[in-house]
Amino acid sequence: MYLKSLKIINFKNIEDAELSFSGKLNCFTGNNGAGKTNLLDAIHYLSFTKSMFNTSDLQNIFHGQTFFVLKGNFIKTKKTEIIYCGFEKDKKKTVKRNDKAYKKFSEHIGLFPAVTVSPGDSSLIGGGGEERRRYIDSVISQYDKEYLYELINYNKILSQRNRMLKNYSLNKYFDGDIADIYDMQLAEYGNKIFKKRKEFIKNLLPVFTEYYEKISNKKESVSLTYKSHIADSDFLMLLKSNVEKDKILGYTSKGIHRDDLEFKINGLSLRKSGSQGQQKTFLISLKFAQFGFIKKITGINPLLLLDDIFDKFDAERVGEIIKLTNNNFGQIFITDTDPERLKKIIRTEDGNFKLFEVTKGVITEKTDGA
């Protein structure tokens, strides 16, 4: 699978752009703030029906305009697939596949998978457990439709249970029969989600470790461990045994919505002990492993979006990353502020590349990249 062409109208700082891409490597160079990341975000939007950054689509509209449109032509199993995403102020968002609108945007997730590596990934290390759970959920949801359904339902029931617990602190009324129904439903969906998360991490770990060793030349040892309240407990009993505590707190304190990943380097906390280069190597290895996992499960090469990944890397690690991207991935989109560094990558591609310059939201294809 690859993205053949892209049309952008009024998306972030890109007012109007129409681009055709190489099926292998596409490089975007320009100063910080020029719009390189916005271009990758437009591609991400076509895969996930949402921005990497902005939860409100109003924030994605070009300044002074009232709408944006993204249209991508994908080649998948030798067929052309046209994906349209449009949003207009005070109206509902529209997502279409081959001119047919989706009833639910979740139906689109996983059909055109993508893996993004960006500076924002640092929140996986420095942020809270919610960031790491979101990472797990976003990967599994791209190849398991049932998982997405289970997750949506779990969160819906959790919200209802939490609302009841919060109301208890206000009026001191608690309906035990309704609580039992919520608990059984949470346990049913939660156990399925836990099982799939556990299996995912088990399969991801060896691939992740292999990528880290390649990029770092085996200079450090790393690990990631899945942590869950229900790893050694019955979920339903856990909910019931903590209900009095939850009534005081006003929310559900135990469950798979509190799951987390523990990252370590040389046996120590990556967050506290890892250098910036080591943390970035960890994140890139994690995302590359994600790519390989999705490819193995679905048989599809996801799009690989690499946003400003070389900053704070030594030359040796940059060289290893370049080798990996040349030999192991399908279509790649990469941004950098350093044109010479991108030209070095391009020289290894034997003509199967495109180079673009981005200046204040204007994107120009260059013919003298090498």
C-alpha positions as CSV (number, residue, x, y, z in Angstrom):
1,M,0.0,0.0,0.0
2,Y,1.2,3.5,-0.7
3,L,-0.2,7.1,-1.0
4,K,0.0,8.1,-4.7
5,S,-1.2,11.7,-4.4
6,L,-2.6,14.2,-1.9
7,K,-4.8,17.3,-2.2
8,I,-4.8,19.8,0.7
9,I,-7.1,22.8,1.0
10,N,-7.0,25.1,4.1
11,F,-5.4,22.6,6.4
12,K,-3.5,24.3,9.2
13,N,-0.9,26.7,7.5
14,I,-1.2,24.9,4.1
15,E,-3.8,26.9,2.0
16,D,-3.6,24.9,-1.2
17,A,-1.3,22.0,-2.2
18,E,-1.5,19.2,-4.7
19,L,1.3,16.6,-4.5
20,S,2.3,13.3,-6.1
21,F,4.6,11.0,-4.2
22,S,7.3,8.4,-4.7
23,G,6.2,4.9,-3.7
24,K,9.4,4.6,-1.6
25,L,10.9,7.8,-0.1
26,N,9.5,11.3,0.2
27,C,11.6,14.0,1.9
28,F,10.5,17.4,3.1
29,T,13.0,20.1,4.1
30,G,12.4,23.5,5.6
31,N,12.8,25.7,8.6
32,N,11.0,25.0,11.9
33,G,7.4,26.3,11.6
34,A,7.4,26.1,7.8
35,G,4.6,23.4,7.7
36,K,6.5,20.1,7.3
37,T,4.8,18.6,10.3
38,N,1.4,19.9,9.1
39,L,1.9,18.0,5.9
40,L,2.6,14.7,7.8
41,D,-0.4,15.5,9.9
42,A,-2.6,15.7,6.8
43,I,-1.4,12.2,5.8
44,H,-2.0,11.0,9.4
45,Y,-5.5,12.4,9.2
46,L,-6.3,10.4,6.1
47,S,-5.4,7.2,8.0
48,F,-7.0,7.9,11.4
49,T,-9.7,10.6,10.6
50,K,-8.1,12.9,13.1
51,S,-5.1,15.1,13.7
52,M,-2.0,13.9,15.6
53,F,-2.3,17.1,17.8
54,N,-5.6,18.9,17.7
55,T,-8.7,17.3,19.2
56,S,-10.9,20.1,17.8
57,D,-11.1,20.2,14.0
58,L,-11.7,24.0,14.2
59,Q,-8.0,24.3,15.1
60,N,-7.0,22.5,11.9
61,I,-8.6,25.2,9.6
62,F,-6.4,27.6,7.8
63,H,-6.6,31.1,9.4
64,G,-9.5,33.2,8.1
65,Q,-11.2,30.2,6.4
66,T,-14.2,28.2,7.5
67,F,-13.4,24.7,6.2
68,F,-10.6,22.3,5.2
69,V,-10.4,19.4,2.7
70,L,-8.0,16.5,2.5
71,K,-8.1,14.0,-0.4
72,G,-5.7,11.1,-0.9
73,N,-5.3,8.6,-3.7
74,F,-4.0,5.3,-2.2
75,I,-2.9,2.3,-4.2
76,K,-3.8,-0.8,-2.2
77,T,-3.7,-4.4,-3.6
78,K,-3.2,-2.8,-7.1
79,K,-6.5,-0.8,-6.8
80,T,-7.0,2.9,-6.4
81,E,-8.7,4.0,-3.2
82,I,-9.8,7.6,-2.8
83,I,-10.1,8.9,0.8
84,Y,-11.8,12.2,1.4
85,C,-11.9,14.0,4.8
86,G,-13.7,17.3,5.0
87,F,-14.8,19.6,7.8
88,E,-16.7,22.9,7.8
89,K,-17.3,25.2,10.7
90,D,-20.7,24.5,12.5
91,K,-21.2,21.3,10.5
92,K,-20.3,17.6,11.0
93,K,-17.0,16.1,9.7
94,T,-17.3,14.0,6.6
95,V,-15.1,11.0,5.8
96,K,-15.6,9.1,2.5
97,R,-14.0,6.1,0.9
98,N,-14.5,6.0,-2.9
99,D,-17.3,8.6,-2.5
100,K,-19.2,6.5,0.1
101,A,-19.5,8.2,3.5
102,Y,-18.8,6.2,6.6
103,K,-21.6,5.8,9.2
104,K,-18.9,5.5,11.9
105,F,-15.4,6.8,11.6
106,S,-14.2,3.8,13.5
107,E,-15.0,1.7,10.3
108,H,-12.0,3.4,8.6
109,I,-9.4,2.7,11.3
110,G,-6.9,0.1,10.2
111,L,-7.8,0.1,6.5
112,F,-4.9,2.5,5.6
113,P,-2.4,2.0,8.5
114,A,0.3,4.5,9.4
115,V,3.1,4.7,11.9
116,T,4.3,8.1,13.0
117,V,7.6,8.9,14.8
118,S,7.7,12.5,16.0
119,P,9.2,14.7,18.8
120,G,5.7,14.5,20.5
121,D,6.4,10.8,21.2
122,S,8.5,11.9,24.2
123,S,5.3,12.0,26.1
124,L,5.3,8.2,26.0
125,I,8.3,8.4,28.4
126,G,7.7,11.6,30.3
127,G,3.9,11.6,30.3
128,G,1.4,9.6,32.4
129,G,0.0,6.2,31.9
130,E,-2.8,7.5,29.7
131,E,-0.2,8.3,27.0
132,R,1.1,4.8,27.0
133,R,-2.3,3.2,27.1
134,R,-3.3,5.3,24.1
135,Y,-0.2,4.0,22.3
136,I,-1.2,0.4,22.9
137,D,-4.8,1.0,21.9
138,S,-3.9,2.8,18.7
139,V,-1.8,0.0,17.5
140,I,-4.2,-2.9,18.3
141,S,-7.1,-1.0,16.9
142,Q,-5.4,-0.8,13.5
143,Y,-5.6,-4.6,13.1
144,D,-8.4,-5.7,15.4
145,K,-11.8,-4.1,14.8
146,E,-13.3,-6.1,17.7
147,Y,-10.8,-4.6,20.1
148,L,-11.8,-1.1,19.2
149,Y,-15.5,-2.0,19.8
150,E,-14.6,-3.5,23.2
151,L,-12.6,-0.5,24.1
152,I,-15.4,2.0,23.2
153,N,-17.9,0.0,25.2
154,Y,-15.6,-0.4,28.2
155,N,-15.0,3.4,28.3
156,K,-18.8,4.1,27.9
157,I,-19.6,1.8,30.9
158,L,-16.7,3.2,32.9
159,S,-18.1,6.7,32.4
160,Q,-21.5,5.6,33.6
161,R,-20.1,3.9,36.7
162,N,-17.9,7.0,37.5
163,R,-21.0,9.2,37.2
164,M,-22.8,7.1,39.7
165,L,-19.9,7.2,42.1
166,K,-19.6,10.9,41.8
167,N,-23.3,11.4,42.4
168,Y,-23.0,9.3,45.6
169,S,-20.6,11.9,47.0
170,L,-23.3,14.6,46.4
171,N,-26.6,12.8,47.5
172,K,-25.3,9.7,49.3
173,Y,-27.5,7.4,47.2
174,F,-25.9,4.3,45.6
175,D,-27.9,1.7,43.6
176,G,-26.1,-1.6,44.3
177,D,-28.0,-3.5,41.6
178,I,-27.0,-1.1,38.8
179,A,-23.4,-1.1,40.2
180,D,-23.4,-4.9,39.8
181,I,-24.5,-4.7,36.2
182,Y,-21.8,-2.1,35.5
183,D,-19.2,-4.3,37.2
184,M,-20.1,-7.4,35.2
185,Q,-20.0,-5.5,31.9
186,L,-16.6,-3.9,32.8
187,A,-15.2,-7.2,33.7
188,E,-16.5,-8.8,30.5
189,Y,-15.0,-6.2,28.2
190,G,-11.9,-5.5,30.4
191,N,-10.8,-9.1,30.5
192,K,-10.9,-9.3,26.7
193,I,-8.9,-6.0,26.4
194,F,-6.3,-7.1,29.0
195,K,-5.8,-10.4,27.1
196,K,-5.2,-8.7,23.8
197,R,-2.9,-6.1,25.3
198,K,-0.9,-8.7,27.1
199,E,-0.5,-10.8,23.8
200,F,0.4,-7.6,21.9
201,I,3.2,-6.7,24.3
202,K,4.5,-10.3,24.3
203,N,4.8,-10.3,20.5
204,L,6.1,-6.8,20.2
205,L,8.9,-7.2,22.8
206,P,11.4,-9.3,20.8
207,V,10.9,-7.2,17.7
208,F,11.4,-4.0,19.7
209,T,14.6,-5.4,21.3
210,E,16.0,-6.4,18.0
211,Y,15.5,-2.9,16.5
212,Y,17.0,-1.2,19.6
213,E,20.1,-3.4,19.4
214,K,20.6,-2.6,15.7
215,I,20.3,1.2,16.2
216,S,22.5,1.3,19.3
217,N,24.9,-1.4,18.2
218,K,24.1,-3.3,21.4
219,K,25.5,-0.6,23.6
220,E,22.6,-0.8,26.1
221,S,20.0,-3.3,27.2
222,V,16.3,-2.2,27.3
223,S,13.0,-3.7,28.5
224,L,9.3,-2.8,28.5
225,T,6.9,-4.4,30.9
226,Y,3.1,-4.4,30.8
227,K,1.6,-3.5,34.2
228,S,-2.1,-4.1,35.0
229,H,-4.3,-4.4,38.2
230,I,-5.8,-7.5,36.8
231,A,-2.6,-9.3,36.0
232,D,-2.9,-11.3,39.2
233,S,-6.5,-10.5,40.3
234,D,-10.0,-11.4,39.2
235,F,-11.4,-8.2,37.7
236,L,-14.9,-8.6,38.9
237,M,-13.8,-9.3,42.5
238,L,-11.4,-6.4,42.3
239,L,-14.2,-4.0,41.4
240,K,-16.4,-5.3,44.2
241,S,-13.7,-5.2,46.9
242,N,-12.9,-1.6,46.1
243,V,-16.4,-0.2,45.8
244,E,-16.4,1.5,49.2
245,K,-13.1,3.2,48.4
246,D,-14.4,4.2,44.9
247,K,-17.5,5.8,46.6
248,I,-15.2,8.0,48.6
249,L,-13.0,8.9,45.7
250,G,-15.9,9.4,43.3
251,Y,-14.3,7.3,40.5
252,T,-13.3,3.7,39.6
253,S,-9.8,3.2,41.0
254,K,-9.0,-0.3,39.7
255,G,-9.2,-1.7,36.2
256,I,-7.6,-1.9,32.8
257,H,-8.1,1.9,32.4
258,R,-5.2,2.2,34.8
259,D,-2.8,-0.1,32.9
260,D,0.7,1.1,32.1
261,L,4.0,0.3,30.4
262,E,7.3,0.3,32.3
263,F,10.4,1.3,30.3
264,K,13.9,0.5,31.5
265,I,17.4,0.9,30.2
266,N,20.3,-1.1,31.8
267,G,17.8,-2.1,34.5
268,L,17.0,1.5,35.5
269,S,14.1,3.8,34.7
270,L,14.4,5.1,31.2
271,R,12.7,8.4,32.2
272,K,15.2,9.0,35.0
273,S,18.4,7.5,33.7
274,G,18.2,7.6,29.9
275,S,20.0,10.3,27.9
276,Q,18.0,12.2,25.2
277,G,19.7,10.0,22.5
278,Q,18.8,6.8,24.4
279,Q,15.2,7.9,25.0
280,K,14.9,8.8,21.3
281,T,16.4,5.5,20.2
282,F,13.9,3.7,22.5
283,L,11.0,5.5,21.0
284,I,12.1,4.9,17.4
285,S,12.7,1.2,18.1
286,L,9.2,1.0,19.6
287,K,7.6,2.6,16.6
288,F,9.6,0.5,14.1
289,A,8.5,-2.6,16.0
290,Q,5.0,-1.4,15.8
291,F,5.4,-1.1,12.0
292,G,6.7,-4.7,11.8
293,F,4.0,-6.0,14.0
294,I,1.1,-4.4,11.9
295,K,2.8,-5.6,8.7
296,K,3.0,-9.1,10.0
297,I,-0.6,-9.2,11.2
298,T,-2.3,-7.4,8.3
299,G,0.1,-8.2,5.4
300,I,0.1,-4.4,4.6
301,N,3.1,-2.1,4.7
302,P,1.9,0.9,6.8
303,L,2.9,4.4,5.8
304,L,5.9,5.4,7.8
305,L,5.9,9.1,8.9
306,L,9.2,10.3,10.3
307,D,9.1,13.9,11.7
308,D,12.4,15.5,12.7
309,I,13.8,12.3,14.1
310,F,17.5,12.9,13.7
311,D,17.9,15.8,16.2
312,K,20.1,14.8,19.2
313,F,21.4,11.7,17.5
314,D,25.1,11.0,17.0
315,A,26.3,10.2,13.4
316,E,26.5,6.4,14.2
317,R,22.9,6.1,15.2
318,V,21.7,8.2,12.3
319,G,23.6,5.9,10.0
320,E,21.9,2.8,11.5
321,I,18.5,4.4,11.3
322,I,19.1,5.2,7.6
323,K,20.1,1.6,6.9
324,L,17.0,0.3,8.6
325,T,14.6,2.6,6.7
326,N,16.3,1.7,3.4
327,N,15.9,-2.1,3.9
328,N,12.8,-2.7,6.0
329,F,10.0,-0.4,5.1
330,G,7.6,0.5,2.3
331,Q,6.6,4.1,1.6
332,I,8.4,6.7,3.9
333,F,7.7,10.4,4.5
334,I,10.5,12.1,6.3
335,T,11.1,15.8,7.4
336,D,14.3,17.5,8.4
337,T,15.5,21.0,8.8
338,D,18.9,20.0,7.4
339,P,18.8,19.6,3.6
340,E,22.2,18.1,3.4
341,R,21.3,15.3,5.8
342,L,18.2,14.5,3.6
343,K,20.4,14.5,0.5
344,K,22.6,12.0,2.1
345,I,19.6,9.7,2.6
346,I,18.4,10.4,-1.0
347,R,21.7,9.3,-2.5
348,T,21.1,5.7,-1.3
349,E,17.8,5.4,-3.1
350,D,18.8,5.0,-6.7
351,G,16.3,7.6,-8.0
352,N,13.2,6.2,-6.2
353,F,12.6,9.3,-4.2
354,K,11.1,12.8,-4.2
355,L,12.4,15.9,-2.5
356,F,10.1,18.8,-1.5
357,E,10.9,22.2,0.0
358,V,8.4,23.7,2.5
359,T,8.3,27.5,3.0
360,K,5.5,29.1,5.0
361,G,3.0,26.4,4.0
362,V,4.0,26.4,0.3
363,I,5.3,23.1,-0.9
364,T,7.6,22.9,-3.9
365,E,9.0,19.7,-5.5
366,K,12.8,20.0,-6.1
367,T,14.4,18.3,-9.1
368,D,18.0,18.8,-8.0
369,G,17.8,17.0,-4.7
370,A,20.8,14.7,-5.2
